[in-house]
Amino acid sequence: MLDTEGSIRDLINRDLDCAETSLGLMAMRREMISLIRERDVLGGSEQGANIAERLRGNYRPARKVLGKWS
């Protein structure tokens, strides 16, 4: 799906028609929603992080510590 979204952005940036690609992406999303519903019916579930939990997360890159030469 991410590749398809990238293709759509590329087509738009080049001022080309992206209707067919967009319809394909919408079909993929419908299929994903169908699979999620099926999983939920079978007893699966997933809790997403709320805004407070996401803001608490550390998304900064790891900091490199420069060592001293002996």
C-alpha distances in whole Angstrom, upper triangle without the diagonal:
4,5,5,6,9,10,11,12,14,15,17,18,20,21,19,18,15,15,14,11,11,12,9,7,10,10,7,8,12,11,10,13,15,15,16,19,20,20,22,24,25,26,23,22,20,22,20,22,24,25,28,26,23,26,28,26,27,24,26,26,29,32,34,38,40,43,47,48,51
4,5,5,6,9,10,11,12,14,15,16,18,20,19,18,15,17,16,12,12,14,12,9,12,14,11,11,15,15,13,16,19,18,18,21,23,22,24,27,27,28,24,23,21,22,20,21,23,23,26,25,22,24,26,24,24,21,23,23,26,29,31,35,37,40,43,45,48
4,5,5,6,9,10,10,12,14,15,17,18,17,17,14,16,15,11,12,14,12,10,13,14,12,13,17,16,16,19,21,20,21,24,25,25,27,29,30,31,27,27,25,26,24,25,27,27,30,29,25,28,30,27,27,24,26,25,28,31,32,36,38,41,44,46,49
4,5,5,6,9,10,10,12,14,15,16,15,14,10,12,11,7,8,10,8,7,10,12,10,11,15,15,14,17,19,19,20,23,24,24,26,29,29,30,28,27,25,26,24,26,28,28,31,30,27,29,31,29,29,26,28,28,31,34,36,39,41,44,48,49,52
4,5,5,6,9,10,11,12,14,15,14,14,10,12,12,9,8,11,10,7,10,13,11,11,15,16,15,17,20,20,20,23,25,25,26,29,30,31,28,26,24,25,23,24,25,25,28,27,24,26,29,27,27,24,26,26,29,32,34,38,40,43,46,48,51
4,5,5,6,9,10,10,12,14,14,14,11,14,14,10,11,14,13,11,14,16,14,15,19,19,18,21,23,23,23,26,28,28,29,32,33,34,30,29,27,27,25,26,27,27,30,29,25,27,30,27,27,24,25,25,28,31,32,36,38,41,44,46,49
4,5,5,6,9,10,11,12,11,11,9,11,11,8,9,13,11,10,14,15,14,16,19,19,19,22,24,24,25,28,29,29,31,33,34,35,32,31,29,30,28,29,30,30,33,32,29,31,33,31,31,27,29,28,32,34,36,39,41,44,47,49,52
4,5,5,6,9,10,10,9,9,6,9,10,7,7,11,10,9,12,14,14,15,18,19,19,21,23,24,24,27,29,29,31,33,34,35,32,31,29,30,27,28,29,29,32,32,28,30,33,31,31,28,30,30,33,36,37,41,43,46,49,51,54
4,5,5,6,9,10,10,11,9,12,13,10,10,14,14,12,15,17,17,17,20,22,21,23,26,26,26,29,31,31,32,35,36,37,34,32,30,30,27,28,29,28,31,31,27,28,31,29,29,26,27,27,31,33,35,39,40,44,47,48,52
4,5,5,6,9,9,10,9,13,14,11,12,16,15,14,17,20,19,20,23,24,23,26,28,28,29,32,33,33,35,37,39,39,36,35,33,33,30,31,32,31,34,33,30,31,34,32,31,28,29,28,32,34,35,39,40,44,47,48,52
4,5,5,6,5,7,6,10,11,9,10,14,14,14,16,19,19,20,22,24,24,26,28,29,30,32,33,34,36,38,39,40,37,36,34,35,32,33,34,33,36,36,32,34,37,35,35,31,32,32,35,38,39,43,44,48,51,52,55
4,5,5,6,7,7,10,12,11,11,14,16,15,17,19,20,20,23,24,24,26,28,29,30,32,34,35,36,38,40,40,38,36,34,34,31,32,33,31,35,35,31,32,36,34,34,30,32,32,35,37,39,43,44,48,51,52,56
4,5,8,10,10,14,16,14,14,18,19,18,20,23,22,23,26,27,27,29,31,32,32,35,37,37,38,41,42,43,40,38,36,36,33,33,33,32,35,35,31,32,35,33,33,30,30,30,34,36,37,41,42,46,48,50,53
4,6,9,10,14,15,14,15,19,19,19,21,24,24,24,27,29,29,30,33,34,34,37,38,39,40,43,44,45,42,40,38,39,36,36,37,36,39,39,35,36,39,37,37,33,33,33,37,38,40,43,44,48,51,52,55
4,7,9,12,14,14,14,17,19,19,20,23,24,24,27,28,29,30,33,34,34,36,38,39,40,42,44,45,42,41,39,39,36,37,37,36,39,39,36,37,40,38,38,35,36,36,39,41,43,46,47,51,54,55,59
4,6,9,11,11,12,15,16,17,18,21,21,22,25,26,27,29,31,32,33,35,36,37,39,41,42,44,41,40,38,39,36,37,38,37,40,40,37,38,41,39,39,36,37,37,40,42,44,48,49,52,55,56,60
4,6,8,9,10,12,13,14,16,18,19,20,22,24,25,26,28,29,31,32,34,35,37,38,40,41,39,38,37,37,35,36,37,36,40,40,37,38,41,39,40,36,38,38,41,44,46,49,51,54,57,59,62
4,6,5,6,9,10,11,12,14,15,16,18,20,21,22,24,26,27,29,30,32,33,35,36,38,35,34,33,34,31,33,34,33,37,37,33,35,38,36,37,34,35,35,39,41,43,47,49,52,55,57,60
4,6,5,6,9,10,11,12,14,15,16,18,20,21,23,24,26,27,29,30,32,33,35,36,34,33,32,33,31,33,34,34,37,37,34,36,39,38,39,35,37,38,41,44,46,50,51,55,58,60,63
4,5,5,6,9,10,11,13,14,15,17,19,20,21,23,25,26,27,29,31,32,33,35,33,33,32,33,32,34,35,35,39,38,35,37,40,38,39,36,38,38,41,44,46,50,52,55,58,60,63
4,5,5,6,9,10,11,13,14,15,17,19,20,21,23,25,26,27,29,31,32,33,31,30,29,31,29,31,32,32,36,35,32,34,37,35,36,33,34,35,38,41,42,46,48,51,54,56,59
4,5,5,6,9,10,11,12,14,15,17,18,20,21,23,24,26,27,29,30,32,30,29,27,29,27,29,29,30,33,33,30,32,35,33,34,31,33,34,37,40,42,46,48,51,55,56,59
4,5,5,6,9,10,11,12,14,15,17,19,20,21,23,24,26,27,29,31,29,28,27,29,27,30,31,31,35,34,32,34,37,35,37,34,36,37,40,43,45,49,51,54,57,59,62
4,5,5,6,9,10,11,12,14,15,17,19,20,21,23,25,26,27,29,27,27,26,28,26,29,30,31,35,34,31,34,36,34,35,33,35,35,38,41,43,47,49,52,56,57,60
4,5,5,6,9,10,11,12,14,15,17,18,20,21,23,24,26,27,25,24,23,25,23,25,27,27,31,30,27,30,33,31,32,29,31,32,35,38,40,44,46,49,53,54,57
4,5,5,6,9,10,11,12,14,15,17,18,20,21,23,25,26,24,23,22,24,22,25,26,27,31,30,28,30,33,31,33,30,33,34,37,40,42,46,48,52,55,57,60
4,5,5,6,9,10,11,12,14,15,17,18,20,21,23,25,23,23,23,25,24,27,28,29,33,32,30,33,35,33,35,32,35,36,39,42,44,48,50,53,57,58,61
4,5,5,6,9,10,11,12,14,15,17,18,20,21,23,21,20,20,22,21,24,26,27,30,29,27,30,32,30,32,29,32,33,35,39,41,44,47,50,53,55,58
4,5,5,6,9,10,10,12,14,15,16,18,20,21,19,18,18,19,18,21,23,24,27,26,24,27,30,28,30,28,31,31,34,38,40,44,46,49,53,55,57
4,5,5,6,9,10,11,12,14,15,17,19,20,19,18,18,20,20,23,24,26,29,28,27,30,32,31,33,31,34,35,38,41,44,47,50,52,56,58,61
4,5,5,6,9,10,11,12,14,15,17,19,17,17,18,20,20,24,25,27,30,29,28,31,33,31,33,31,34,35,37,41,43,46,49,52,55,57,60
4,5,5,6,9,10,11,12,14,15,17,15,14,14,17,17,20,22,24,27,25,24,27,29,27,29,27,31,31,34,37,40,43,46,48,52,54,57
4,5,5,6,9,10,10,12,14,15,14,13,13,16,16,19,21,23,26,25,24,27,29,27,30,28,32,33,35,39,41,45,48,50,54,56,59
4,5,5,6,9,10,11,13,15,13,14,15,18,18,22,24,26,29,28,27,30,32,31,33,32,35,36,38,42,44,48,51,53,57,59,61
4,5,5,6,9,10,11,13,11,12,13,16,17,21,23,26,28,27,26,29,31,29,31,30,33,34,36,40,42,45,48,51,54,56,59
4,5,5,6,9,10,11,9,9,10,13,14,17,19,22,25,23,23,26,28,26,29,28,31,32,34,38,40,44,47,49,53,55,57
4,5,5,6,9,10,9,10,12,14,16,19,21,24,27,25,25,29,30,29,32,31,34,36,38,41,44,47,50,52,56,58,61
4,5,5,6,9,9,11,13,16,18,22,24,27,29,28,27,31,32,31,33,33,36,37,39,43,45,48,51,53,57,59,61
4,5,5,7,5,7,10,13,16,19,22,25,27,25,25,29,29,28,30,30,34,34,36,40,42,45,48,50,54,56,58
4,5,5,5,6,9,12,14,18,20,23,25,24,24,28,28,27,30,30,34,35,37,40,43,46,49,51,55,57,59
4,5,7,9,13,15,18,22,23,27,29,27,28,31,32,31,34,34,38,39,40,44,47,49,53,55,59,61,63
4,6,9,13,16,19,22,24,28,30,28,28,32,32,31,34,34,37,38,40,43,46,48,52,54,57,59,61
4,7,10,13,16,20,22,25,27,25,26,29,30,29,32,32,35,37,38,41,44,46,50,52,55,58,60
4,7,10,13,17,19,23,24,22,23,26,26,25,28,28,32,33,34,38,40,43,46,48,52,54,56
4,7,10,13,15,19,21,19,19,23,23,22,25,25,29,31,32,36,38,41,44,46,50,52,55
4,6,10,12,16,17,15,16,19,20,19,22,22,25,27,29,32,35,37,41,43,47,49,51
4,7,9,12,14,12,13,16,17,16,19,20,24,26,27,31,34,36,40,42,45,48,50
4,6,10,11,10,10,13,14,13,17,17,21,23,25,28,31,34,37,40,43,46,48
4,7,8,6,6,10,10,10,14,14,18,20,22,25,29,31,35,37,41,44,46
4,6,5,6,9,10,11,15,16,19,22,24,27,30,33,36,39,42,45,48
4,5,5,6,9,10,13,14,17,20,23,25,29,31,35,37,41,44,46
4,5,5,6,9,12,14,17,20,22,24,28,30,33,36,39,42,45
4,5,5,6,10,12,15,18,20,22,26,28,32,34,37,41,43
4,5,5,9,9,13,16,18,21,24,27,30,33,36,39,42
4,5,8,9,12,15,17,19,23,25,29,32,35,38,41
4,7,9,12,15,16,18,22,24,27,30,33,36,39
4,6,9,12,13,16,19,22,25,28,31,34,37
4,6,9,10,12,16,18,21,24,27,31,33
4,6,9,12,15,18,21,24,28,30,33
4,6,8,12,15,18,21,24,27,30
4,6,9,13,15,19,22,25,28
4,6,9,13,15,19,22,25
4,6,10,13,16,19,22
4,6,9,13,15,18
4,6,10,13,15
4,7,9,13
4,7,9
4,6
4
